[in-house]
Amino acid sequence: MNIQTTSPALLSSLKLGDLLLKNRVVLAPLTRGRAGEARMPNALMAKYYAQRAAAGLIITEATVISTQGIGWENTPGIYSDEQLEAWKEIVTAVHTHETPIFMQLWHCGRASHSSFHENGQLPVAASAIKINGEGLHTPVGKQPYETPRALETDEIAIVVEDYRKAAERAKKAGFDGVEIHAANGYLIDTFLQTKTNHRNDSYGGGVENRYRFLKEIVEAIITVFPANRVGVRLSPNGVFNDMGSPDYRQSFLYIAGQLNTYNLAYLHLMDGLAFGFHELGTPMTLAEFREVFAGTLIGNCGYTQELAETAISSGVADLIAFGRDFISNPDLVERFTHGWPLNPPAEMSTWYSFGPEGYVDFPTYEASQAAS
């Protein structure tokens, strides 16, 4: 690269397993709610991802693996063959830019509501413990959280199989890999943490048992994709969806150490505190995880260009995922490359609106200069 950039490390290439990433900027998985009631990927979404395909790696928004996993309005799914076919347009649009794209696999768990489910069935979780919070947006308006139903031991294998089938569909749609969403208080996270896992079967109690559900999901998915095409996302510092356990440090270092044995594509950590912090001790850092996880580490949450450059050049991170900055700056990589200023942040009111506004209508720097 001939351009003098302030971010030589961030903009350098990286070998991710057998994939070559053109830079170390990752489009973070961002729920944007443009898939409609049918949860069907569409041309508007293809345009959005293609606009941001200068990233080294794109991770899709969280995509539900089953109807049981639904818990957010207008988010996409990967549980039907129709959805599989519809995703192909998005994969093709991104691959045109020679950018790899991973699908993030999601089950909302207790962060859902009976109005999303057939016959008003309750959302499921590791244990029957309700989220303490304001409530959530549902098909029947904003509703208080409900006490979820604890999954029966013999149901867990069915959910693991749902993850495997979702990975299979993602592969058929052309995705380069998948990310298992085990963060932010969704289903897998409620198994991992003592705050939300009060089970007395083989999936509860000590950390080995609490990790078992994620372990089984990883092992099911690596029968579909090679391990170096599978990532896992964790949020050790997170309070979102009423999370945070006193033994967080010991638990998450154990989990990362176990994941280290698979030669995964990466471990994606929400180490930044911009999404909230449980304040149960000192925040966990990428450096701590580097000691127990030898593979690729992605840092995420509140990183600036400068912080990202420092994290990569110092060796604590290999990739940095950007969320909010990527919402309002489709050409974020070009702005980093040339030192151009960023657009103002997007209004939160448009993050999950259902149209193109606040989604695909942000100007590139060059377009805004030409217009001025």
C-alpha beads as a LAMMPS data file, in Angstrom:
LAMMPS data file: protein, C-alpha beads

372 atoms
371 bonds

1 atom types
1 bond types

-500.0 500.0 xlo xhi
-500.0 500.0 ylo yhi
-500.0 500.0 zlo zhi

Masses

1 110.0

Atoms # bond

1 1 1 0.000 0.000 0.000
2 1 1 1.554 3.288 -1.119
3 1 1 -0.684 5.517 0.975
4 1 1 0.816 6.749 4.242
5 1 1 -1.679 5.473 6.784
6 1 1 -1.731 5.878 10.556
7 1 1 -2.948 2.265 10.797
8 1 1 -0.420 -0.010 9.069
9 1 1 -1.179 -2.945 11.374
10 1 1 -4.987 -2.602 11.158
11 1 1 -4.820 -2.367 7.363
12 1 1 -2.391 -5.253 6.874
13 1 1 -3.544 -8.590 5.507
14 1 1 -4.074 -11.695 7.653
15 1 1 -4.292 -15.411 6.945
16 1 1 -7.402 -16.677 8.748
17 1 1 -7.051 -20.432 8.466
18 1 1 -7.041 -20.932 4.687
19 1 1 -8.705 -17.567 3.982
20 1 1 -6.728 -14.441 3.133
21 1 1 -8.203 -11.283 4.671
22 1 1 -7.197 -8.063 2.885
23 1 1 -7.182 -6.132 6.179
24 1 1 -7.955 -6.683 9.853
25 1 1 -11.136 -4.613 9.956
26 1 1 -14.219 -6.761 10.621
27 1 1 -17.849 -5.770 10.131
28 1 1 -19.285 -6.727 13.519
29 1 1 -22.543 -8.686 13.629
30 1 1 -25.217 -5.983 13.948
31 1 1 -28.922 -6.657 14.342
32 1 1 -30.594 -4.333 11.835
33 1 1 -34.112 -5.799 11.482
34 1 1 -34.630 -5.504 7.713
35 1 1 -35.741 -9.068 6.949
36 1 1 -39.484 -8.489 7.495
37 1 1 -42.005 -10.770 9.185
38 1 1 -41.013 -13.695 6.958
39 1 1 -37.393 -13.310 8.205
40 1 1 -36.267 -13.484 4.595
41 1 1 -32.935 -12.068 3.392
42 1 1 -33.472 -9.585 0.564
43 1 1 -31.950 -7.194 -1.979
44 1 1 -31.819 -4.293 0.508
45 1 1 -29.686 -6.428 2.834
46 1 1 -27.456 -7.457 -0.083
47 1 1 -26.853 -3.795 -0.858
48 1 1 -26.009 -3.040 2.790
49 1 1 -23.413 -5.810 3.052
50 1 1 -21.899 -5.079 -0.361
51 1 1 -21.457 -1.403 0.624
52 1 1 -19.279 -2.539 3.552
53 1 1 -17.327 -5.248 1.711
54 1 1 -14.000 -3.365 1.896
55 1 1 -13.767 -4.987 5.351
56 1 1 -11.360 -7.892 5.668
57 1 1 -14.173 -10.060 7.037
58 1 1 -17.930 -9.631 7.250
59 1 1 -19.943 -11.304 10.002
60 1 1 -23.677 -11.172 9.351
61 1 1 -26.247 -9.930 11.761
62 1 1 -27.457 -12.556 14.222
63 1 1 -29.524 -15.107 12.286
64 1 1 -31.970 -17.401 14.064
65 1 1 -31.387 -21.136 13.719
66 1 1 -35.000 -22.185 14.390
67 1 1 -38.453 -20.781 15.044
68 1 1 -37.832 -21.550 18.730
69 1 1 -34.806 -19.241 18.574
70 1 1 -36.808 -16.173 17.452
71 1 1 -36.934 -13.217 19.841
72 1 1 -36.506 -10.024 17.840
73 1 1 -38.720 -8.449 15.200
74 1 1 -37.749 -8.650 11.516
75 1 1 -34.436 -10.449 12.000
76 1 1 -33.387 -13.009 9.376
77 1 1 -33.468 -16.783 9.742
78 1 1 -31.638 -19.810 8.368
79 1 1 -34.127 -22.533 9.283
80 1 1 -35.851 -22.962 5.897
81 1 1 -34.680 -23.789 2.391
82 1 1 -36.341 -20.584 1.149
83 1 1 -34.121 -18.565 3.504
84 1 1 -31.106 -20.558 2.345
85 1 1 -31.825 -19.602 -1.283
86 1 1 -32.426 -15.943 -0.370
87 1 1 -29.085 -15.681 1.464
88 1 1 -27.254 -16.617 -1.757
89 1 1 -27.847 -13.119 -3.175
90 1 1 -26.081 -11.574 -0.169
91 1 1 -23.151 -13.998 -0.248
92 1 1 -22.687 -13.359 -3.982
93 1 1 -22.819 -9.572 -3.483
94 1 1 -20.054 -9.745 -0.859
95 1 1 -17.944 -12.304 -2.734
96 1 1 -17.928 -9.952 -5.752
97 1 1 -15.580 -7.822 -3.614
98 1 1 -13.441 -10.877 -2.761
99 1 1 -14.424 -10.593 0.890
100 1 1 -15.171 -13.644 3.057
101 1 1 -18.496 -13.654 4.906
102 1 1 -19.425 -15.671 8.007
103 1 1 -22.986 -16.128 9.246
104 1 1 -23.636 -15.564 12.945
105 1 1 -25.908 -18.327 14.312
106 1 1 -28.347 -17.223 17.017
107 1 1 -30.906 -18.584 19.452
108 1 1 -32.438 -15.816 21.576
109 1 1 -33.264 -18.099 24.492
110 1 1 -34.984 -16.257 27.345
111 1 1 -34.553 -12.869 25.581
112 1 1 -37.770 -13.635 23.732
113 1 1 -41.506 -13.619 24.402
114 1 1 -44.415 -16.030 23.994
115 1 1 -45.972 -13.782 21.315
116 1 1 -43.124 -14.765 18.951
117 1 1 -43.975 -18.458 19.295
118 1 1 -46.650 -20.835 18.078
119 1 1 -49.478 -21.405 20.567
120 1 1 -47.929 -18.798 22.871
121 1 1 -45.179 -21.145 24.038
122 1 1 -42.752 -19.655 26.540
123 1 1 -39.179 -18.870 25.507
124 1 1 -36.598 -21.431 26.627
125 1 1 -33.397 -21.038 28.639
126 1 1 -30.884 -22.969 30.719
127 1 1 -33.041 -22.342 33.810
128 1 1 -36.413 -20.753 34.559
129 1 1 -34.925 -17.361 35.509
130 1 1 -36.499 -14.198 34.132
131 1 1 -34.550 -11.253 32.717
132 1 1 -34.717 -8.328 35.115
133 1 1 -35.279 -5.431 32.745
134 1 1 -37.714 -3.051 31.089
135 1 1 -39.155 -5.534 28.640
136 1 1 -38.843 -6.103 24.920
137 1 1 -40.426 -5.229 21.580
138 1 1 -42.698 -8.000 20.348
139 1 1 -45.266 -8.526 17.573
140 1 1 -47.899 -7.252 20.055
141 1 1 -46.002 -4.175 21.238
142 1 1 -43.604 -3.710 24.126
143 1 1 -44.085 -6.452 26.725
144 1 1 -42.561 -7.292 30.095
145 1 1 -40.105 -10.198 30.180
146 1 1 -41.566 -13.603 31.010
147 1 1 -40.070 -16.377 33.101
148 1 1 -38.664 -18.794 30.507
149 1 1 -39.082 -22.548 30.499
150 1 1 -35.934 -24.520 31.328
151 1 1 -34.992 -26.867 28.496
152 1 1 -35.437 -30.522 29.451
153 1 1 -32.222 -32.541 29.310
154 1 1 -33.448 -34.599 26.351
155 1 1 -34.413 -31.454 24.408
156 1 1 -30.862 -30.118 24.363
157 1 1 -29.742 -32.534 21.639
158 1 1 -32.577 -31.219 19.437
159 1 1 -31.292 -27.650 19.798
160 1 1 -27.726 -28.789 19.054
161 1 1 -29.070 -30.432 15.886
162 1 1 -30.820 -27.151 14.969
163 1 1 -27.419 -25.453 15.095
164 1 1 -25.889 -28.166 12.914
165 1 1 -28.696 -27.895 10.331
166 1 1 -28.358 -24.098 10.307
167 1 1 -24.626 -24.453 9.636
168 1 1 -25.404 -26.885 6.826
169 1 1 -27.782 -24.390 5.231
170 1 1 -25.236 -21.589 5.649
171 1 1 -22.663 -23.728 3.854
172 1 1 -25.096 -24.484 1.013
173 1 1 -25.825 -20.754 0.715
174 1 1 -22.114 -20.204 0.074
175 1 1 -20.987 -18.746 3.408
176 1 1 -17.270 -19.091 4.105
177 1 1 -17.898 -19.993 7.727
178 1 1 -20.127 -19.450 10.740
179 1 1 -19.864 -17.706 14.091
180 1 1 -21.599 -19.275 17.095
181 1 1 -23.234 -16.465 19.081
182 1 1 -22.524 -17.454 22.688
183 1 1 -22.647 -13.890 24.045
184 1 1 -25.018 -11.170 25.292
185 1 1 -27.368 -13.258 27.413
186 1 1 -28.843 -15.334 24.616
187 1 1 -29.403 -19.078 24.944
188 1 1 -25.823 -20.367 24.985
189 1 1 -24.664 -17.622 27.358
190 1 1 -27.389 -18.588 29.855
191 1 1 -25.859 -22.085 29.970
192 1 1 -22.303 -20.760 30.406
193 1 1 -22.952 -18.456 33.379
194 1 1 -23.772 -19.322 36.998
195 1 1 -26.190 -16.395 37.257
196 1 1 -28.532 -18.019 34.748
197 1 1 -27.653 -21.728 34.964
198 1 1 -29.086 -23.350 38.066
199 1 1 -29.472 -26.796 36.467
200 1 1 -28.784 -29.993 38.381
201 1 1 -28.237 -32.255 35.358
202 1 1 -25.062 -32.779 33.289
203 1 1 -25.419 -29.227 31.847
204 1 1 -25.338 -27.427 35.206
205 1 1 -23.141 -27.015 38.273
206 1 1 -19.398 -26.758 37.627
207 1 1 -17.950 -24.898 34.665
208 1 1 -17.217 -28.167 32.820
209 1 1 -20.932 -28.937 32.802
210 1 1 -21.993 -25.370 31.984
211 1 1 -19.637 -25.430 28.992
212 1 1 -21.050 -28.760 27.731
213 1 1 -23.855 -27.228 25.610
214 1 1 -21.451 -24.942 23.714
215 1 1 -18.986 -27.832 23.361
216 1 1 -21.653 -30.015 21.763
217 1 1 -22.669 -27.202 19.389
218 1 1 -19.054 -26.628 18.307
219 1 1 -18.521 -30.353 17.771
220 1 1 -21.751 -30.658 15.756
221 1 1 -20.880 -27.691 13.527
222 1 1 -17.325 -28.854 12.798
223 1 1 -18.861 -31.902 11.123
224 1 1 -20.211 -29.380 8.564
225 1 1 -17.466 -26.750 8.300
226 1 1 -13.806 -27.417 9.107
227 1 1 -12.900 -25.999 12.520
228 1 1 -10.867 -23.199 10.902
229 1 1 -14.117 -21.877 9.387
230 1 1 -15.954 -21.715 12.739
231 1 1 -15.749 -18.821 15.213
232 1 1 -17.253 -18.326 18.679
233 1 1 -18.363 -15.055 20.246
234 1 1 -18.263 -14.455 24.027
235 1 1 -19.072 -11.425 26.201
236 1 1 -17.177 -11.912 29.484
237 1 1 -17.756 -8.306 30.623
238 1 1 -21.328 -7.993 29.435
239 1 1 -24.417 -6.972 31.375
240 1 1 -26.764 -6.964 28.350
241 1 1 -29.891 -9.105 28.909
242 1 1 -29.222 -9.032 32.665
243 1 1 -25.976 -11.009 32.614
244 1 1 -22.840 -11.018 34.761
245 1 1 -21.721 -13.758 37.181
246 1 1 -19.360 -13.412 40.166
247 1 1 -17.080 -16.188 38.824
248 1 1 -16.915 -14.639 35.324
249 1 1 -13.125 -14.533 35.052
250 1 1 -12.533 -18.157 36.051
251 1 1 -15.425 -19.379 33.869
252 1 1 -14.532 -17.512 30.696
253 1 1 -10.819 -18.362 30.886
254 1 1 -11.782 -22.029 31.258
255 1 1 -14.166 -21.806 28.284
256 1 1 -11.558 -20.068 26.102
257 1 1 -8.985 -22.687 27.072
258 1 1 -11.362 -25.466 26.043
259 1 1 -12.161 -23.748 22.740
260 1 1 -8.415 -23.477 22.099
261 1 1 -8.276 -27.245 21.505
262 1 1 -10.283 -27.095 18.241
263 1 1 -8.108 -24.848 16.055
264 1 1 -11.117 -22.591 15.431
265 1 1 -11.136 -19.710 12.941
266 1 1 -11.237 -17.246 15.831
267 1 1 -12.524 -16.297 19.263
268 1 1 -14.549 -13.063 19.076
269 1 1 -14.574 -11.217 22.406
270 1 1 -16.727 -8.282 23.415
271 1 1 -13.961 -6.923 25.604
272 1 1 -14.938 -3.257 25.292
273 1 1 -17.400 -1.787 27.775
274 1 1 -19.503 0.352 25.414
275 1 1 -22.333 -2.197 25.635
276 1 1 -22.389 -2.082 29.449
277 1 1 -20.292 -3.718 32.179
278 1 1 -21.494 -5.944 35.036
279 1 1 -19.009 -4.324 37.469
280 1 1 -18.362 -7.561 39.363
281 1 1 -14.601 -6.998 39.338
282 1 1 -12.080 -5.637 36.860
283 1 1 -12.940 -5.942 33.146
284 1 1 -11.424 -8.915 31.337
285 1 1 -8.881 -7.994 28.668
286 1 1 -7.744 -9.495 25.386
287 1 1 -4.301 -10.035 26.940
288 1 1 -5.820 -12.441 29.489
289 1 1 -7.445 -14.464 26.743
290 1 1 -4.238 -14.428 24.689
291 1 1 -2.650 -16.488 27.481
292 1 1 -5.182 -19.331 27.114
293 1 1 -6.237 -19.053 23.452
294 1 1 -3.496 -19.465 20.849
295 1 1 -5.638 -18.799 17.777
296 1 1 -6.971 -15.625 16.181
297 1 1 -8.579 -13.133 18.582
298 1 1 -11.133 -10.520 17.526
299 1 1 -11.615 -7.549 19.850
300 1 1 -14.913 -5.695 19.760
301 1 1 -17.041 -2.964 21.313
302 1 1 -16.161 0.712 21.320
303 1 1 -12.848 0.535 19.464
304 1 1 -11.622 3.627 17.629
305 1 1 -9.167 3.455 14.739
306 1 1 -6.362 4.395 17.155
307 1 1 -7.298 1.818 19.813
308 1 1 -7.614 -0.863 17.126
309 1 1 -4.157 -0.056 15.750
310 1 1 -2.667 -0.266 19.243
311 1 1 -4.387 -3.592 20.004
312 1 1 -3.127 -5.188 16.784
313 1 1 0.368 -3.703 16.742
314 1 1 0.890 -4.729 20.389
315 1 1 -0.167 -8.283 19.576
316 1 1 -3.159 -8.631 21.916
317 1 1 -5.631 -8.761 18.995
318 1 1 -5.429 -10.061 15.434
319 1 1 -8.647 -8.464 14.155
320 1 1 -10.945 -5.711 15.419
321 1 1 -14.687 -5.678 14.749
322 1 1 -16.409 -2.321 14.280
323 1 1 -20.133 -1.864 14.759
324 1 1 -21.559 1.622 15.186
325 1 1 -18.877 3.255 13.020
326 1 1 -19.712 0.833 10.217
327 1 1 -23.421 1.671 10.415
328 1 1 -22.900 5.296 9.354
329 1 1 -19.673 4.809 7.348
330 1 1 -20.049 2.169 4.635
331 1 1 -16.561 3.180 3.442
332 1 1 -15.014 2.865 6.916
333 1 1 -11.906 1.083 5.629
334 1 1 -11.249 3.815 3.056
335 1 1 -11.669 6.485 5.753
336 1 1 -9.157 4.646 7.952
337 1 1 -6.792 4.319 4.992
338 1 1 -6.815 7.990 4.024
339 1 1 -7.363 9.569 7.442
340 1 1 -10.725 10.955 6.365
341 1 1 -13.188 12.030 9.116
342 1 1 -16.161 9.823 9.953
343 1 1 -19.817 10.620 9.326
344 1 1 -21.806 11.532 12.454
345 1 1 -23.150 8.447 14.271
346 1 1 -26.454 7.059 13.043
347 1 1 -29.563 7.940 15.033
348 1 1 -30.462 4.978 17.229
349 1 1 -34.088 5.328 16.070
350 1 1 -33.036 4.081 12.609
351 1 1 -30.878 1.150 13.749
352 1 1 -33.833 -1.224 13.611
353 1 1 -36.274 0.655 11.388
354 1 1 -37.596 -1.368 8.487
355 1 1 -36.609 0.663 5.428
356 1 1 -33.506 1.927 3.626
357 1 1 -33.255 5.052 5.817
358 1 1 -30.418 4.764 8.288
359 1 1 -29.315 1.570 6.558
360 1 1 -28.021 2.030 3.003
361 1 1 -28.289 5.816 2.606
362 1 1 -25.091 6.995 4.343
363 1 1 -22.743 8.876 1.992
364 1 1 -19.179 7.774 1.354
365 1 1 -16.573 10.428 2.042
366 1 1 -15.872 10.909 -1.649
367 1 1 -19.568 11.260 -2.473
368 1 1 -20.072 13.818 0.311
369 1 1 -17.067 15.844 -0.939
370 1 1 -18.350 15.774 -4.492
371 1 1 -21.756 16.999 -3.302
372 1 1 -20.336 19.866 -1.238

Bonds

1 1 1 2
2 1 2 3
3 1 3 4
4 1 4 5
5 1 5 6
6 1 6 7
7 1 7 8
8 1 8 9
9 1 9 10
10 1 10 11
11 1 11 12
12 1 12 13
13 1 13 14
14 1 14 15
15 1 15 16
16 1 16 17
17 1 17 18
18 1 18 19
19 1 19 20
20 1 20 21
21 1 21 22
22 1 22 23
23 1 23 24
24 1 24 25
25 1 25 26
26 1 26 27
27 1 27 28
28 1 28 29
29 1 29 30
30 1 30 31
31 1 31 32
32 1 32 33
33 1 33 34
34 1 34 35
35 1 35 36
36 1 36 37
37 1 37 38
38 1 38 39
39 1 39 40
40 1 40 41
41 1 41 42
42 1 42 43
43 1 43 44
44 1 44 45
45 1 45 46
46 1 46 47
47 1 47 48
48 1 48 49
49 1 49 50
50 1 50 51
51 1 51 52
52 1 52 53
53 1 53 54
54 1 54 55
55 1 55 56
56 1 56 57
57 1 57 58
58 1 58 59
59 1 59 60
60 1 60 61
61 1 61 62
62 1 62 63
63 1 63 64
64 1 64 65
65 1 65 66
66 1 66 67
67 1 67 68
68 1 68 69
69 1 69 70
70 1 70 71
71 1 71 72
72 1 72 73
73 1 73 74
74 1 74 75
75 1 75 76
76 1 76 77
77 1 77 78
78 1 78 79
79 1 79 80
80 1 80 81
81 1 81 82
82 1 82 83
83 1 83 84
84 1 84 85
85 1 85 86
86 1 86 87
87 1 87 88
88 1 88 89
89 1 89 90
90 1 90 91
91 1 91 92
92 1 92 93
93 1 93 94
94 1 94 95
95 1 95 96
96 1 96 97
97 1 97 98
98 1 98 99
99 1 99 100
100 1 100 101
101 1 101 102
102 1 102 103
103 1 103 104
104 1 104 105
105 1 105 106
106 1 106 107
107 1 107 108
108 1 108 109
109 1 109 110
110 1 110 111
111 1 111 112
112 1 112 113
113 1 113 114
114 1 114 115
115 1 115 116
116 1 116 117
117 1 117 118
118 1 118 119
119 1 119 120
120 1 120 121
121 1 121 122
122 1 122 123
123 1 123 124
124 1 124 125
125 1 125 126
126 1 126 127
127 1 127 128
128 1 128 129
129 1 129 130
130 1 130 131
131 1 131 132
132 1 132 133
133 1 133 134
134 1 134 135
135 1 135 136
136 1 136 137
137 1 137 138
138 1 138 139
139 1 139 140
140 1 140 141
141 1 141 142
142 1 142 143
143 1 143 144
144 1 144 145
145 1 145 146
146 1 146 147
147 1 147 148
148 1 148 149
149 1 149 150
150 1 150 151
151 1 151 152
152 1 152 153
153 1 153 154
154 1 154 155
155 1 155 156
156 1 156 157
157 1 157 158
158 1 158 159
159 1 159 160
160 1 160 161
161 1 161 162
162 1 162 163
163 1 163 164
164 1 164 165
165 1 165 166
166 1 166 167
167 1 167 168
168 1 168 169
169 1 169 170
170 1 170 171
171 1 171 172
172 1 172 173
173 1 173 174
174 1 174 175
175 1 175 176
176 1 176 177
177 1 177 178
178 1 178 179
179 1 179 180
180 1 180 181
181 1 181 182
182 1 182 183
183 1 183 184
184 1 184 185
185 1 185 186
186 1 186 187
187 1 187 188
188 1 188 189
189 1 189 190
190 1 190 191
191 1 191 192
192 1 192 193
193 1 193 194
194 1 194 195
195 1 195 196
196 1 196 197
197 1 197 198
198 1 198 199
199 1 199 200
200 1 200 201
201 1 201 202
202 1 202 203
203 1 203 204
204 1 204 205
205 1 205 206
206 1 206 207
207 1 207 208
208 1 208 209
209 1 209 210
210 1 210 211
211 1 211 212
212 1 212 213
213 1 213 214
214 1 214 215
215 1 215 216
216 1 216 217
217 1 217 218
218 1 218 219
219 1 219 220
220 1 220 221
221 1 221 222
222 1 222 223
223 1 223 224
224 1 224 225
225 1 225 226
226 1 226 227
227 1 227 228
228 1 228 229
229 1 229 230
230 1 230 231
231 1 231 232
232 1 232 233
233 1 233 234
234 1 234 235
235 1 235 236
236 1 236 237
237 1 237 238
238 1 238 239
239 1 239 240
240 1 240 241
241 1 241 242
242 1 242 243
243 1 243 244
244 1 244 245
245 1 245 246
246 1 246 247
247 1 247 248
248 1 248 249
249 1 249 250
250 1 250 251
251 1 251 252
252 1 252 253
253 1 253 254
254 1 254 255
255 1 255 256
256 1 256 257
257 1 257 258
258 1 258 259
259 1 259 260
260 1 260 261
261 1 261 262
262 1 262 263
263 1 263 264
264 1 264 265
265 1 265 266
266 1 266 267
267 1 267 268
268 1 268 269
269 1 269 270
270 1 270 271
271 1 271 272
272 1 272 273
273 1 273 274
274 1 274 275
275 1 275 276
276 1 276 277
277 1 277 278
278 1 278 279
279 1 279 280
280 1 280 281
281 1 281 282
282 1 282 283
283 1 283 284
284 1 284 285
285 1 285 286
286 1 286 287
287 1 287 288
288 1 288 289
289 1 289 290
290 1 290 291
291 1 291 292
292 1 292 293
293 1 293 294
294 1 294 295
295 1 295 296
296 1 296 297
297 1 297 298
298 1 298 299
299 1 299 300
300 1 300 301
301 1 301 302
302 1 302 303
303 1 303 304
304 1 304 305
305 1 305 306
306 1 306 307
307 1 307 308
308 1 308 309
309 1 309 310
310 1 310 311
311 1 311 312
312 1 312 313
313 1 313 314
314 1 314 315
315 1 315 316
316 1 316 317
317 1 317 318
318 1 318 319
319 1 319 320
320 1 320 321
321 1 321 322
322 1 322 323
323 1 323 324
324 1 324 325
325 1 325 326
326 1 326 327
327 1 327 328
328 1 328 329
329 1 329 330
330 1 330 331
331 1 331 332
332 1 332 333
333 1 333 334
334 1 334 335
335 1 335 336
336 1 336 337
337 1 337 338
338 1 338 339
339 1 339 340
340 1 340 341
341 1 341 342
342 1 342 343
343 1 343 344
344 1 344 345
345 1 345 346
346 1 346 347
347 1 347 348
348 1 348 349
349 1 349 350
350 1 350 351
351 1 351 352
352 1 352 353
353 1 353 354
354 1 354 355
355 1 355 356
356 1 356 357
357 1 357 358
358 1 358 359
359 1 359 360
360 1 360 361
361 1 361 362
362 1 362 363
363 1 363 364
364 1 364 365
365 1 365 366
366 1 366 367
367 1 367 368
368 1 368 369
369 1 369 370
370 1 370 371
371 1 371 372
